[in-house]
Amino acid sequence: MAFELNSVVPWGRSMAEYREMFLLDETDLQKKIAGFGDGPASFNAEAAAAGFSVTSFDPIYQFSEEQLEKRIEEVRDTVMQQMAENKDNYVWDRIRTLDELEAVRMAAMRHFLADYAQGKAERRYIYHELPNRMPYPDGAFDIGLSSHFLLLYTALGYDFHIAAITEMLRVCKEVRIFPLCDLDSKDSALTADVIAHYQKEYAVTVKKTGYEFQKGADRLLVIRRKNEME
Ligand SMILES: C[S@@+](CC[C@H](N)C(=O)[O-])C[C@H]1O[C@@H](n2cnc3c(N)ncnc32)[C@H](O)[C@@H]1O
């Protein structure tokens, strides 16, 4: 089935948020990083400006800057309306108000849009839809990230998740997934089964992070090839 832009709600986070969600330290940032479902996050733009190697993959990168900008503006009010209705599901300590949230998210997405043409030319934004096979050899990347995509959209189902994570683990030595909750901010029903599937052959750990915006969603899943050193 074709990936329709009007089925996507583009909403992007910043590099500071990625660093906290994924416990990315200075050593990690020196590695080759792949971001899956990065969408309009500004992580790639900010990381590239700081000299780091980040390649982002997302089906929305088949669309033009103008199309993405238009779609971001189209969904902005609806997303903010939903946030207002579900305000109690979130922790308002760092981001204190709905207005501040809108400003922070829009700033991240504008940063992404401003970098999009250059990033595409530099092959930092690559059109790819999981779980399709990626045009990269095994172990091409050190760390693969999924922010607010895998485990969150439980409706995609167990088989989709296993196929997607398995392909990520083929091209990445390690995969980090955040958060471990679903769209209702409840523990994702998929997490336990995903852990059970990989823990025989991989080193699988759940780590607590300092990042919590959806209430209770402060944990990170790390799946690493067993022969990769800590
Ligand atoms: C909620 S957004 C998260 C954006 C970004 N990771 C962040 O945290 O700011 C989910 C992203 O997953 C992407 N996505 C949807 N289906 C996908 C698929 N099959 N493979 C890869 N990414 C997908 C969407 O296009 C969207 O950009």
The ligand as an SDF file (V2000), in Angstrom:
LIG
                    3D

 27 29  0  0  0  0  0  0  0  0999 V2000
    5.7850   10.2660   15.7960 C   0  0  0  0  0  0  0  0  0  0  0  0
    6.9000   10.4340   14.4520 S   0  0  0  0  0  0  0  0  0  0  0  0
    8.4550   10.5020   15.3280 C   0  0  0  0  0  0  0  0  0  0  0  0
    9.4520   11.4210   14.6690 C   0  0  0  0  0  0  0  0  0  0  0  0
   10.8270   11.4850   15.3320 C   0  0  0  0  0  0  0  0  0  0  0  0
   11.4160   10.1720   15.4720 N   0  0  0  0  0  0  0  0  0  0  0  0
   10.7480   12.1370   16.6870 C   0  0  0  0  0  0  0  0  0  0  0  0
   10.7350   11.4320   17.7070 O   0  0  0  0  0  0  0  0  0  0  0  0
   10.7000   13.3560   16.7480 O   0  0  0  0  0  0  0  0  0  0  0  0
    6.8930    8.8030   13.7200 C   0  0  0  0  0  0  0  0  0  0  0  0
    7.6730    8.7240   12.4140 C   0  0  0  0  0  0  0  0  0  0  0  0
    7.6620    7.3680   11.9570 O   0  0  0  0  0  0  0  0  0  0  0  0
    7.6390    7.3990   10.5430 C   0  0  0  0  0  0  0  0  0  0  0  0
    7.1990    6.0980    9.9960 N   0  0  0  0  0  0  0  0  0  0  0  0
    5.9450    5.6590    9.7870 C   0  0  0  0  0  0  0  0  0  0  0  0
    5.9570    4.4340    9.2140 N   0  0  0  0  0  0  0  0  0  0  0  0
    7.2610    4.0990    9.0420 C   0  0  0  0  0  0  0  0  0  0  0  0
    7.9340    2.9460    8.5070 C   0  0  0  0  0  0  0  0  0  0  0  0
    7.2440    1.8980    8.0320 N   0  0  0  0  0  0  0  0  0  0  0  0
    9.2910    2.9270    8.5000 N   0  0  0  0  0  0  0  0  0  0  0  0
    9.9910    3.9810    8.9910 C   0  0  0  0  0  0  0  0  0  0  0  0
    9.4080    5.0930    9.5260 N   0  0  0  0  0  0  0  0  0  0  0  0
    8.0610    5.1520    9.5420 C   0  0  0  0  0  0  0  0  0  0  0  0
    6.6780    8.5270   10.2300 C   0  0  0  0  0  0  0  0  0  0  0  0
    6.7970    8.9830    8.8910 O   0  0  0  0  0  0  0  0  0  0  0  0
    7.0850    9.5730   11.2750 C   0  0  0  0  0  0  0  0  0  0  0  0
    8.0500   10.4480   10.7780 O   0  0  0  0  0  0  0  0  0  0  0  0
  1  2  1  0
  2  3  1  0
  2 10  1  0
  3  4  1  0
  4  5  1  0
  5  6  1  0
  5  7  1  0
  7  8  2  0
  7  9  1  0
 10 11  1  0
 11 12  1  0
 11 26  1  0
 12 13  1  0
 13 14  1  0
 13 24  1  0
 14 15  1  0
 14 23  1  0
 15 16  2  0
 16 17  1  0
 17 18  1  0
 17 23  2  0
 18 19  1  0
 18 20  2  0
 20 21  1  0
 21 22  2  0
 22 23  1  0
 24 25  1  0
 24 26  1  0
 26 27  1  0
M  CHG  2   2   1   9  -1
M  END
$$$$
